[in-house]
Amino acid sequence: MRIEDATTRKYQHIRDELAEAIRTGHFPPKQKLPSETQLAKKFVASRGTVLRALLDLSHAGLIERRRGSGTFVKINPPRSGGKFGLIAPALPDLPEVRTGSVLGIILRKIAEETGRRGYSVMHHALSDSPSRKEEIWQAVQRIIEQRTGGAFFLPFPVASPETQMLNLEIARALAKAGIPIVLLDCDLMDRPERSNFDVVSADNQQGGALLAEHLVKQGCRRIGFVSNVRDASTVSERILGYRSVLTKHDIAASPKWLLYEPELKEATLKKMMEQYSLDGLIFKDDHLAALGCRYLASMGYRVGQEVKVAGFDDAPIATLLGVPLTTVRQPLNDVAVNAINLLLDRIQNPSQPGRTLMVNCELVVRESTKGPPRSKA
Protein backbone atom coordinates (compact mmCIF):
# COMPACT_ATOMS: atom_id res chain seq x y z
CA MET A 1 0.00 0.00 0.00
CA ARG A 2 1.28 3.47 -0.83
CA ILE A 3 1.90 5.84 2.12
CA GLU A 4 -0.59 8.41 0.80
CA ASP A 5 -3.28 5.70 0.54
CA ALA A 6 -2.79 4.72 4.20
CA THR A 7 -2.87 8.38 5.27
CA THR A 8 -6.06 8.99 3.31
CA ARG A 9 -7.75 5.98 4.88
CA LYS A 10 -6.67 7.11 8.35
CA TYR A 11 -8.04 10.65 7.92
CA GLN A 12 -11.31 9.30 6.51
CA HIS A 13 -11.64 6.94 9.49
CA ILE A 14 -11.14 9.83 11.93
CA ARG A 15 -13.59 12.04 10.04
CA ASP A 16 -16.27 9.34 9.86
CA GLU A 17 -15.96 8.34 13.53
CA LEU A 18 -16.21 11.96 14.72
CA ALA A 19 -19.15 12.64 12.37
CA GLU A 20 -21.00 9.60 13.73
CA ALA A 21 -20.31 10.71 17.32
CA ILE A 22 -21.79 14.14 16.54
CA ARG A 23 -24.87 12.80 14.75
CA THR A 24 -25.65 10.26 17.52
CA GLY A 25 -25.32 12.89 20.26
CA HIS A 26 -22.10 11.60 21.83
CA PHE A 27 -20.79 15.10 21.12
CA PRO A 28 -23.93 17.27 21.54
CA PRO A 29 -24.38 20.78 20.07
CA LYS A 30 -22.10 23.46 21.58
CA GLN A 31 -19.74 20.88 23.09
CA LYS A 32 -16.04 21.48 22.65
CA LEU A 33 -14.19 18.63 20.95
CA PRO A 34 -10.88 17.26 22.25
CA SER A 35 -7.83 19.19 21.04
CA GLU A 36 -5.94 18.18 17.92
CA THR A 37 -3.17 16.79 20.11
CA GLN A 38 -5.64 14.71 22.12
CA LEU A 39 -7.34 13.42 18.96
CA ALA A 40 -3.97 12.58 17.40
CA LYS A 41 -3.11 10.51 20.49
CA LYS A 42 -6.53 8.82 20.55
CA PHE A 43 -6.41 7.82 16.87
CA VAL A 44 -2.62 7.22 16.74
CA ALA A 45 -2.26 9.73 13.92
CA SER A 46 -0.36 12.90 13.10
CA ARG A 47 -1.86 16.30 13.89
CA GLY A 48 -1.90 17.01 10.15
CA THR A 49 -4.09 13.97 9.55
CA VAL A 50 -6.43 15.04 12.36
CA LEU A 51 -6.56 18.59 10.99
CA ARG A 52 -7.55 17.28 7.57
CA ALA A 53 -10.46 15.36 9.14
CA LEU A 54 -11.57 18.42 11.12
CA LEU A 55 -11.52 20.62 8.02
CA ASP A 56 -13.81 18.14 6.25
CA LEU A 57 -16.23 18.22 9.20
CA SER A 58 -16.11 22.01 9.20
CA HIS A 59 -16.91 22.16 5.49
CA ALA A 60 -19.78 19.73 6.09
CA GLY A 61 -21.29 22.12 8.63
CA LEU A 62 -20.87 19.79 11.63
CA ILE A 63 -18.30 21.78 13.60
CA GLU A 64 -16.90 25.29 13.85
CA ARG A 65 -13.31 26.14 14.64
CA ARG A 66 -12.91 29.21 16.87
CA ARG A 67 -9.49 30.79 16.80
CA GLY A 68 -7.88 30.62 20.24
CA SER A 69 -10.81 28.69 21.74
CA GLY A 70 -10.90 25.32 20.02
CA THR A 71 -13.36 23.30 17.96
CA PHE A 72 -17.06 23.11 18.82
CA VAL A 73 -20.08 21.15 17.57
CA LYS A 74 -22.47 23.45 15.72
CA ILE A 75 -25.82 24.23 17.36
CA ASN A 76 -27.85 22.80 14.49
CA PRO A 77 -25.68 20.35 12.57
CA PRO A 78 -27.30 18.88 9.44
CA ARG A 79 -29.09 15.60 10.13
CA SER A 80 -28.56 12.39 8.23
CA GLY A 81 -31.48 10.91 6.35
CA GLY A 82 -32.07 14.09 4.35
CA LYS A 83 -32.73 14.21 0.64
CA PHE A 84 -30.95 16.14 -2.12
CA GLY A 85 -31.91 16.73 -5.72
CA LEU A 86 -29.56 16.35 -8.68
CA ILE A 87 -30.27 17.66 -12.17
CA ALA A 88 -27.87 16.80 -15.00
CA PRO A 89 -27.90 16.36 -18.78
CA ALA A 90 -28.87 12.88 -19.93
CA LEU A 91 -25.92 10.73 -20.98
CA PRO A 92 -25.89 9.37 -24.54
CA ASP A 93 -27.06 5.76 -24.66
CA LEU A 94 -23.57 4.38 -25.25
CA PRO A 95 -21.87 2.06 -22.73
CA GLU A 96 -18.47 3.76 -23.05
CA VAL A 97 -20.05 7.15 -22.35
CA ARG A 98 -22.29 5.98 -19.51
CA THR A 99 -19.45 4.27 -17.66
CA GLY A 100 -16.41 6.31 -18.59
CA SER A 101 -17.44 9.93 -19.01
CA VAL A 102 -16.45 12.61 -16.52
CA LEU A 103 -20.11 13.43 -16.08
CA GLY A 104 -21.05 9.85 -15.30
CA ILE A 105 -18.20 9.43 -12.81
CA ILE A 106 -18.99 12.68 -10.96
CA LEU A 107 -22.66 11.76 -10.63
CA ARG A 108 -21.77 8.29 -9.36
CA LYS A 109 -19.31 9.66 -6.82
CA ILE A 110 -21.83 12.21 -5.53
CA ALA A 111 -24.39 9.43 -5.07
CA GLU A 112 -21.81 7.27 -3.27
CA GLU A 113 -20.59 10.05 -0.98
CA THR A 114 -24.07 11.34 -0.07
CA GLY A 115 -25.16 7.77 0.67
CA ARG A 116 -22.11 7.23 2.86
CA ARG A 117 -23.09 10.31 4.87
CA GLY A 118 -26.67 9.13 5.31
CA TYR A 119 -28.39 11.21 2.61
CA SER A 120 -30.29 10.18 -0.50
CA VAL A 121 -30.24 11.78 -3.95
CA MET A 122 -33.10 12.24 -6.42
CA HIS A 123 -31.26 12.07 -9.75
CA HIS A 124 -32.94 13.53 -12.84
CA ALA A 125 -31.01 13.00 -16.10
CA LEU A 126 -32.68 15.20 -18.70
CA SER A 127 -32.40 16.30 -22.33
CA ASP A 128 -32.56 20.01 -23.15
CA SER A 129 -34.24 19.42 -26.54
CA PRO A 130 -37.28 21.67 -27.14
CA SER A 131 -39.61 18.67 -27.03
CA ARG A 132 -38.45 17.81 -23.49
CA LYS A 133 -38.93 21.20 -21.79
CA GLU A 134 -42.07 20.01 -19.99
CA GLU A 135 -40.16 17.03 -18.58
CA ILE A 136 -37.43 19.35 -17.29
CA TRP A 137 -39.88 21.53 -15.40
CA GLN A 138 -41.68 18.50 -14.00
CA ALA A 139 -38.36 17.31 -12.56
CA VAL A 140 -37.64 20.73 -11.06
CA GLN A 141 -41.12 20.78 -9.54
CA ARG A 142 -40.64 17.31 -8.03
CA ILE A 143 -37.44 18.47 -6.34
CA ILE A 144 -39.32 21.47 -4.91
CA GLU A 145 -42.36 19.46 -3.80
CA GLN A 146 -40.20 16.79 -2.13
CA ARG A 147 -38.77 19.53 0.11
CA THR A 148 -35.21 18.51 -0.63
CA GLY A 149 -32.59 20.09 1.57
CA GLY A 150 -30.53 21.23 -1.42
CA ALA A 151 -29.73 20.48 -5.05
CA PHE A 152 -26.76 19.79 -7.27
CA PHE A 153 -27.10 21.12 -10.80
CA LEU A 154 -24.78 20.26 -13.68
CA PRO A 155 -25.78 22.86 -16.32
CA PHE A 156 -26.68 21.80 -19.84
CA PRO A 157 -23.83 22.47 -22.31
CA VAL A 158 -24.43 25.92 -23.75
CA ALA A 159 -25.22 25.43 -27.43
CA SER A 160 -27.38 28.56 -27.80
CA PRO A 161 -28.67 31.60 -25.86
CA GLU A 162 -31.83 29.56 -25.24
CA THR A 163 -29.84 26.85 -23.45
CA GLN A 164 -28.05 29.41 -21.30
CA MET A 165 -31.40 30.96 -20.39
CA LEU A 166 -32.78 27.51 -19.52
CA ASN A 167 -29.88 26.93 -17.12
CA LEU A 168 -30.53 30.27 -15.44
CA GLU A 169 -34.27 29.64 -15.17
CA ILE A 170 -33.76 26.22 -13.54
CA ALA A 171 -31.34 27.63 -10.97
CA ARG A 172 -33.56 30.63 -10.22
CA ALA A 173 -36.66 28.43 -9.80
CA LEU A 174 -34.89 26.27 -7.22
CA ALA A 175 -33.47 29.31 -5.42
CA LYS A 176 -36.88 31.01 -5.34
CA ALA A 177 -38.28 27.89 -3.64
CA GLY A 178 -35.60 28.25 -0.95
CA ILE A 179 -33.52 25.28 -2.11
CA PRO A 180 -29.74 25.84 -1.80
CA ILE A 181 -27.82 25.01 -4.99
CA VAL A 182 -24.31 23.95 -5.89
CA LEU A 183 -23.35 24.05 -9.57
CA LEU A 184 -21.10 21.26 -10.85
CA ASP A 185 -18.34 21.66 -13.45
CA CYS A 186 -19.10 25.26 -14.48
CA ASP A 187 -20.92 28.47 -13.62
CA LEU A 188 -24.01 29.65 -15.48
CA MET A 189 -22.09 32.60 -16.92
CA ASP A 190 -18.70 33.07 -18.56
CA ARG A 191 -16.05 35.20 -16.91
CA PRO A 192 -15.85 38.03 -15.99
CA GLU A 193 -19.56 37.66 -15.15
CA ARG A 194 -20.56 35.39 -12.30
CA SER A 195 -23.81 33.98 -10.94
CA ASN A 196 -24.73 34.11 -7.25
CA PHE A 197 -24.47 30.33 -6.85
CA ASP A 198 -21.71 28.14 -5.43
CA VAL A 199 -19.62 26.35 -8.08
CA VAL A 200 -17.28 23.36 -7.80
CA SER A 201 -15.12 22.41 -10.76
CA ALA A 202 -11.71 21.26 -11.87
CA ASP A 203 -9.31 24.12 -12.66
CA ASN A 204 -9.76 23.95 -16.43
CA GLN A 205 -7.44 26.88 -17.12
CA GLN A 206 -4.68 25.15 -15.18
CA GLY A 207 -5.38 21.95 -17.13
CA GLY A 208 -5.05 23.69 -20.50
CA ALA A 209 -1.82 25.30 -19.35
CA LEU A 210 -0.39 21.98 -18.13
CA LEU A 211 -0.94 20.37 -21.55
CA ALA A 212 0.46 23.31 -23.52
CA GLU A 213 3.53 23.60 -21.27
CA HIS A 214 4.22 19.89 -21.66
CA LEU A 215 3.98 20.04 -25.46
CA VAL A 216 6.29 23.05 -25.60
CA LYS A 217 8.84 21.19 -23.46
CA GLN A 218 8.55 18.28 -25.89
CA GLY A 219 9.66 20.57 -28.70
CA CYS A 220 6.30 21.60 -30.19
CA ARG A 221 6.02 25.16 -31.53
CA ARG A 222 2.86 24.99 -33.62
CA ILE A 223 0.18 23.64 -31.32
CA GLY A 224 -3.47 23.45 -32.33
CA PHE A 225 -6.56 23.14 -30.14
CA VAL A 226 -9.55 21.10 -31.35
CA SER A 227 -13.06 21.15 -29.88
CA ASN A 228 -16.51 20.03 -30.96
CA VAL A 229 -18.22 22.76 -28.90
CA ARG A 230 -17.62 26.49 -29.11
CA ASP A 231 -19.35 28.15 -26.16
CA ALA A 232 -18.79 25.82 -23.19
CA SER A 233 -17.11 27.76 -20.38
CA THR A 234 -14.97 24.73 -19.45
CA VAL A 235 -13.48 24.68 -22.96
CA SER A 236 -12.99 28.45 -22.96
CA GLU A 237 -11.01 28.15 -19.74
CA ARG A 238 -8.80 25.41 -21.21
CA ILE A 239 -8.09 27.57 -24.23
CA LEU A 240 -7.17 30.48 -21.96
CA GLY A 241 -4.60 28.29 -20.22
CA TYR A 242 -3.26 27.01 -23.55
CA ARG A 243 -2.91 30.54 -24.95
CA SER A 244 -1.22 31.89 -21.82
CA VAL A 245 1.56 29.29 -22.14
CA LEU A 246 2.15 30.02 -25.84
CA THR A 247 2.39 33.73 -25.02
CA LYS A 248 4.84 33.01 -22.19
CA HIS A 249 7.10 31.17 -24.65
CA ASP A 250 6.82 33.91 -27.31
CA ILE A 251 4.92 31.62 -29.66
CA ALA A 252 2.77 33.73 -31.97
CA ALA A 253 -0.27 31.48 -32.08
CA SER A 254 -2.67 32.03 -34.95
CA PRO A 255 -6.43 32.06 -34.19
CA LYS A 256 -6.62 29.57 -37.07
CA TRP A 257 -4.84 27.01 -34.90
CA LEU A 258 -8.19 26.66 -33.08
CA LEU A 259 -10.63 24.27 -34.75
CA TYR A 260 -14.30 24.14 -33.79
CA GLU A 261 -16.36 21.49 -35.54
CA PRO A 262 -19.52 19.91 -34.05
CA GLU A 263 -18.69 16.62 -35.79
CA LEU A 264 -14.95 16.38 -36.42
CA LYS A 265 -14.18 15.23 -39.96
CA GLU A 266 -10.90 13.82 -41.24
CA ALA A 267 -10.83 16.22 -44.21
CA THR A 268 -11.09 19.25 -41.93
CA LEU A 269 -8.34 18.06 -39.63
CA LYS A 270 -6.13 17.15 -42.59
CA LYS A 271 -6.52 20.63 -44.10
CA MET A 272 -5.63 22.22 -40.77
CA MET A 273 -2.53 20.05 -40.31
CA GLU A 274 -1.22 20.67 -43.82
CA GLN A 275 -2.02 24.37 -43.95
CA TYR A 276 -0.37 25.27 -40.63
CA SER A 277 2.22 22.44 -40.25
CA LEU A 278 1.07 21.72 -36.71
CA ASP A 279 3.38 19.56 -34.60
CA GLY A 280 1.09 19.32 -31.55
CA LEU A 281 -2.64 19.00 -30.95
CA ILE A 282 -4.69 19.42 -27.77
CA PHE A 283 -8.19 18.00 -27.97
CA LYS A 284 -11.08 19.16 -25.80
CA ASP A 285 -11.48 15.67 -24.32
CA ASP A 286 -10.11 12.15 -24.63
CA HIS A 287 -12.95 10.78 -26.75
CA LEU A 288 -12.42 13.52 -29.34
CA ALA A 289 -8.66 12.93 -29.16
CA ALA A 290 -9.22 9.21 -29.85
CA LEU A 291 -11.12 10.11 -33.03
CA GLY A 292 -8.38 12.61 -33.96
CA CYS A 293 -5.66 9.99 -33.49
CA ARG A 294 -7.52 7.63 -35.81
CA TYR A 295 -7.73 10.33 -38.47
CA LEU A 296 -4.05 11.25 -38.05
CA ALA A 297 -2.97 7.63 -38.48
CA SER A 298 -5.11 7.42 -41.63
CA MET A 299 -3.29 10.49 -42.97
CA GLY A 300 0.09 8.83 -42.37
CA TYR A 301 1.16 10.76 -39.25
CA ARG A 302 2.90 8.87 -36.47
CA VAL A 303 1.22 10.01 -33.27
CA GLY A 304 3.79 10.76 -30.58
CA GLN A 305 6.52 11.46 -33.11
CA GLU A 306 5.48 13.53 -36.14
CA VAL A 307 2.61 15.02 -34.18
CA LYS A 308 2.15 14.96 -30.42
CA VAL A 309 -1.42 14.61 -29.19
CA ALA A 310 -3.04 15.25 -25.82
CA GLY A 311 -6.57 15.02 -24.49
CA PHE A 312 -8.44 15.95 -21.33
CA ASP A 313 -10.22 13.96 -18.55
CA ASP A 314 -8.13 10.73 -18.36
CA ALA A 315 -11.15 8.70 -19.47
CA PRO A 316 -10.67 4.90 -19.72
CA ILE A 317 -10.27 5.18 -23.50
CA ALA A 318 -6.98 7.09 -23.00
CA THR A 319 -5.13 3.90 -22.10
CA LEU A 320 -6.84 1.72 -24.72
CA LEU A 321 -5.58 3.50 -27.84
CA GLY A 322 -2.82 2.05 -30.01
CA VAL A 323 -0.68 4.94 -28.77
CA PRO A 324 -1.76 5.62 -25.15
CA LEU A 325 -2.87 9.21 -24.71
CA THR A 326 -1.28 11.98 -22.68
CA THR A 327 -4.08 13.76 -20.86
CA VAL A 328 -5.14 15.76 -17.83
CA ARG A 329 -6.78 13.93 -14.98
CA GLN A 330 -9.60 15.72 -13.23
CA PRO A 331 -9.83 15.02 -9.46
CA LEU A 332 -13.41 13.78 -9.71
CA ASN A 333 -13.64 12.42 -6.18
CA ASP A 334 -12.47 15.78 -4.82
CA VAL A 335 -15.06 17.56 -6.98
CA ALA A 336 -17.83 15.37 -5.55
CA VAL A 337 -16.69 15.65 -1.92
CA ASN A 338 -16.24 19.40 -2.10
CA ALA A 339 -19.63 19.82 -3.79
CA ILE A 340 -21.30 18.03 -0.89
CA ASN A 341 -19.32 20.02 1.68
CA LEU A 342 -20.26 23.28 -0.01
CA LEU A 343 -23.94 22.35 -0.14
CA LEU A 344 -24.03 21.38 3.54
CA ASP A 345 -22.25 24.61 4.44
CA ARG A 346 -24.68 26.61 2.26
CA ILE A 347 -27.63 25.00 4.10
CA GLN A 348 -26.15 26.19 7.41
CA ASN A 349 -25.11 29.63 6.11
CA PRO A 350 -27.60 30.59 3.37
CA SER A 351 -26.67 34.31 3.23
CA GLN A 352 -23.05 33.82 2.11
CA PRO A 353 -22.06 35.21 -1.30
CA GLY A 354 -21.54 32.70 -4.11
CA ARG A 355 -18.23 30.85 -3.91
CA THR A 356 -16.13 29.14 -6.58
CA LEU A 357 -14.03 26.17 -5.52
CA MET A 358 -11.59 24.83 -8.11
CA VAL A 359 -9.57 21.69 -7.57
CA ASN A 360 -6.21 21.12 -9.23
CA CYS A 361 -5.77 18.91 -12.27
CA GLU A 362 -2.92 16.43 -12.82
CA LEU A 363 -0.88 15.93 -16.00
CA VAL A 364 -0.66 12.27 -17.05
CA VAL A 365 2.09 11.70 -19.63
CA ARG A 366 1.86 8.74 -22.01
CA GLU A 367 3.30 7.68 -25.36
CA SER A 368 1.26 10.11 -27.49
CA THR A 369 3.71 12.90 -26.58
CA LYS A 370 6.91 11.01 -25.74
CA GLY A 371 8.53 10.59 -29.17
CA PRO A 372 11.35 12.74 -30.61
CA PRO A 373 10.30 16.09 -32.14
CA ARG A 374 9.46 16.19 -35.82
CA SER A 375 12.32 17.21 -38.12
CA LYS A 376 12.02 20.85 -39.22
CA ALA A 377 13.78 20.16 -42.49
Beta strands, then each sheet from edge to edge (+ up, - down):
strand 1: 63-66
strand 2: 70-73
strand 3: 83-89
strand 4: 120-126
strand 5: 150-153
strand 6: 181-184
strand 7: 198-202
strand 8: 223-227
strand 9: 258-260
strand 10: 280-283
strand 11: 308-310
strand 12: 327-329
strand 13: 356-359
strand 14: 362-364
sheet 1: 1+ 2-
sheet 2: 4+ 3+ 5+ 6+ 7+ 13+
sheet 3: 9+ 8+ 10+ 11+
sheet 4: 12+ 14-
end
